[in-house]
Amino acid sequence: MTGIAGSEDQMRGRFHDRRDAGRALATLLDGYRGRDDAVVLGVARGGVPVAFEAAEALSLPLDVLIVRKLGVPGHDELAFGALAADERVVLDDGIVRQLRLTTEQIERVIESETAELRRREQAYRGDRAPAELTGATAIIVDDGLATGSTMRAAVRSVRTAGAREIVVAVPVAPASTCRVLETEADAVVCAATPEPFGAVGSFYWDFRQTGDDEVRADLTRARQP
């Protein structure tokens, strides 16, 4: 399921910032408004301000979902997979084969990213338990998708946690990535699927990095699970 909503800029896949994107995304998720079985999960860090605005508009609770990209050694921006909070790993077999990544290289990256994942879990959630997802409708929100490997890891982690229905919701993504995710999630909502695509940041006027303090502030302000 895909859709376009909002201003002329938004219809072209260009948002002012993540909060603007979250409000636009909420208009496509109105059918979930106020449901007592639904929770919004923001993928940290950049997905949290998007998720906060969507959750507020829909009167739904918000929690954080921490997933780490696994970057190719020496080329960290190129992902060969992703790691979820339950330590579930999703690998891009094509990248692994193409770059001939060894088991040792992969394991070193996973070890490093596991440490950062645990740090963020403590920094954002502290002693507060994660949202109870058994039987829930989980709306997983990020600020955009490129290959979708990080979101695939998120979906599989949430599925393992017992969610009854999983909705992937993002402001912008390639149509091809949305189609792939439709095989993993129960529904996929992409506010815009512009072509050609390029980098997620190119569809925002303001795409400055989301910091830990902003994530904590949004989680404190939000309706808690």
Order of alpha helices (4+ residues) and beta strands (2+ residues): alpha-alpha-beta-alpha-beta-beta-beta-alpha-alpha-beta-alpha-beta-alpha-beta-alpha
